[in-house]
Amino acid sequence: MSIGHTLLGLLESGPRHGYDLKRTFDEKFGHDRPLHYGQVYSTMSRLLKNGLVEVDGVETGGGPERKRYAITDAGVTDVATWLAQPEKPEPYLQSTLYTKVVLAMLTGRSAADVLDAQRSEHLRLMRILTDRKRRGDLADQLICDHALFHLEADLRWLELTAARLDKLAEVVAP
């Protein structure tokens, strides 16, 4: 996820302080990984330097100065361009799971045990995500669905690989 683009997008609805941006980011996108304040302010500093945001006002009071940021026309264009670009699909061609299966075979360990342990871990996480999805709002449901679909694809691969272990052993045998 591009934190800079996300913060820019949040600014399209109107100027905000850094702490407002952090709070909104965490509510909408940061359920599992909330932003640190330092991340927000370093990102805003970079966006300011690049002309994508501007300081809309500075408030002084009992504490440090509080800057209110606003998105610039260049920032709006940058967000629009980012949103229009599809994300690169990740084909996972260098799968750690595959590597572990082959290494288990090469070292005389049980590849079936590696697959079984991984299957158990996937199912455990799927149960957690399913429970979270059941209790969550629409955003949580969609995020959990995305993760669950990836885990289901991994499970299909685990099953297919388990069914082909004998053939794989012939290919990778030392």
C-alpha positions as CSV (number, residue, x, y, z in Angstrom):
1,M,0.0,0.0,0.0
2,S,1.3,3.5,-0.8
3,I,1.0,5.4,2.4
4,G,1.7,8.7,0.6
5,H,-1.1,8.1,-2.0
6,T,-3.5,7.0,0.7
7,L,-2.8,10.2,2.8
8,L,-3.2,12.3,-0.3
9,G,-6.6,10.6,-1.1
10,L,-7.7,11.3,2.5
11,L,-6.8,15.0,2.0
12,E,-9.1,15.3,-1.1
13,S,-12.1,15.6,1.3
14,G,-10.5,18.7,2.9
15,P,-7.5,19.9,4.8
16,R,-6.5,18.0,7.9
17,H,-3.9,17.9,10.7
18,G,-1.4,15.0,10.8
19,Y,-3.1,13.4,13.8
20,D,-6.5,13.5,11.9
21,L,-4.8,11.8,8.9
22,K,-3.3,9.1,11.2
23,R,-6.7,8.5,13.0
24,T,-8.6,8.3,9.7
25,F,-6.0,6.0,8.1
26,D,-6.0,3.7,11.1
27,E,-9.8,3.6,11.1
28,K,-10.1,2.9,7.4
29,F,-7.0,0.9,6.5
30,G,-4.8,0.3,9.6
31,H,-6.7,-2.3,11.5
32,D,-3.8,-4.7,11.5
33,R,-0.9,-2.2,11.0
34,P,-1.7,1.3,12.3
35,L,0.6,4.1,11.2
36,H,3.1,5.6,13.6
37,Y,3.0,9.4,14.0
38,G,6.5,9.6,12.7
39,Q,5.5,7.9,9.5
40,V,2.7,10.3,9.0
41,Y,4.8,13.4,9.5
42,S,7.8,12.1,7.4
43,T,5.4,11.3,4.6
44,M,3.7,14.7,4.8
45,S,7.1,16.3,4.8
46,R,8.0,14.4,1.6
47,L,4.7,15.3,0.0
48,L,5.2,18.9,0.9
49,K,8.7,18.9,-0.6
50,N,7.3,17.3,-3.8
51,G,4.5,19.9,-4.1
52,L,1.7,17.4,-3.6
53,V,0.4,19.1,-0.4
54,E,0.7,22.5,1.1
55,V,0.4,23.9,4.6
56,D,-3.1,25.3,4.9
57,G,-2.6,26.7,8.3
58,V,-0.5,26.5,11.5
59,E,-2.0,26.6,14.9
60,T,0.0,27.4,18.0
61,G,-1.1,26.7,21.5
62,G,0.0,25.0,24.6
63,G,2.1,22.4,22.7
64,P,3.9,22.1,19.4
65,E,2.7,23.8,16.3
66,R,0.0,21.9,14.5
67,K,0.1,22.2,10.7
68,R,-3.0,21.7,8.7
69,Y,-2.3,20.1,5.3
70,A,-4.2,20.5,2.0
71,I,-3.8,18.6,-1.2
72,T,-2.6,20.6,-4.2
73,D,-3.8,20.2,-7.8
74,A,-0.6,18.2,-8.5
75,G,-1.5,16.0,-5.5
76,V,-5.0,15.4,-6.9
77,T,-3.5,14.5,-10.3
78,D,-1.0,12.1,-8.6
79,V,-3.8,10.3,-6.7
80,A,-5.9,10.0,-9.9
81,T,-2.9,8.6,-11.8
82,W,-2.2,6.1,-9.0
83,L,-5.8,5.0,-8.7
84,A,-6.0,4.4,-12.5
85,Q,-2.9,2.2,-12.6
86,P,-3.7,-1.5,-11.9
87,E,-1.5,-3.2,-9.2
88,K,1.0,-5.7,-10.5
89,P,-0.3,-9.2,-9.7
90,E,2.1,-11.2,-7.6
91,P,2.7,-14.6,-9.2
92,Y,4.7,-15.9,-6.2
93,L,7.1,-17.7,-8.6
94,Q,9.8,-17.9,-5.9
95,S,7.5,-19.6,-3.3
96,T,9.0,-20.4,0.1
97,L,6.6,-23.2,0.4
98,Y,7.9,-24.9,-2.7
99,T,11.5,-24.4,-1.6
100,K,10.7,-26.0,1.8
101,V,9.1,-29.0,0.1
102,V,12.1,-29.6,-2.2
103,L,14.6,-29.0,0.6
104,A,12.8,-31.5,2.8
105,M,13.1,-34.1,0.0
106,L,16.8,-33.2,-0.6
107,T,17.7,-33.5,3.0
108,G,15.8,-36.8,3.7
109,R,13.0,-35.1,5.7
110,S,9.3,-35.6,5.1
111,A,7.9,-33.2,2.5
112,A,4.4,-34.5,3.5
113,D,5.0,-33.3,7.1
114,V,6.0,-29.9,5.7
115,L,2.8,-29.7,3.7
116,D,0.7,-30.9,6.7
117,A,2.2,-28.3,9.0
118,Q,1.6,-25.6,6.5
119,R,-2.0,-26.7,5.8
120,S,-2.7,-26.6,9.6
121,E,-1.3,-23.1,9.8
122,H,-3.3,-21.9,6.8
123,L,-6.5,-23.4,8.3
124,R,-5.8,-21.8,11.7
125,L,-5.4,-18.4,10.1
126,M,-8.5,-19.0,7.9
127,R,-10.6,-19.7,11.1
128,I,-9.3,-16.4,12.7
129,L,-10.1,-14.4,9.5
130,T,-13.5,-16.0,9.1
131,D,-14.4,-15.1,12.7
132,R,-13.1,-11.6,12.2
133,K,-15.1,-11.3,9.0
134,R,-18.3,-12.5,10.8
135,R,-17.9,-9.8,13.4
136,G,-16.5,-7.0,11.2
137,D,-17.9,-4.2,9.2
138,L,-18.0,-4.2,5.4
139,A,-14.4,-3.0,5.1
140,D,-13.2,-5.8,7.4
141,Q,-15.3,-8.3,5.5
142,L,-13.8,-7.3,2.2
143,I,-10.2,-7.3,3.6
144,C,-10.8,-10.7,5.1
145,D,-12.3,-12.0,1.9
146,H,-9.2,-11.0,0.0
147,A,-6.9,-12.7,2.5
148,L,-9.1,-15.8,2.6
149,F,-9.1,-16.2,-1.2
150,H,-5.3,-16.1,-1.2
151,L,-5.2,-18.7,1.6
152,E,-7.7,-20.9,-0.3
153,A,-5.4,-20.8,-3.4
154,D,-2.5,-21.8,-1.2
155,L,-4.5,-24.7,0.2
156,R,-5.3,-25.9,-3.4
157,W,-1.6,-25.7,-4.1
158,L,-0.7,-27.7,-1.0
159,E,-3.2,-30.4,-1.9
160,L,-2.0,-30.6,-5.5
161,T,1.6,-30.8,-4.3
162,A,0.8,-33.5,-1.8
163,A,-0.8,-35.5,-4.5
164,R,2.3,-35.1,-6.7
165,L,5.0,-35.8,-4.0
166,D,6.0,-39.1,-5.6
167,K,6.6,-37.5,-9.0
168,L,8.3,-34.6,-7.4
169,A,10.7,-36.9,-5.6
170,E,11.7,-38.5,-8.9
171,V,12.6,-35.1,-10.3
172,V,14.5,-33.7,-7.3
173,A,16.1,-36.9,-6.1
174,P,19.9,-36.4,-5.6
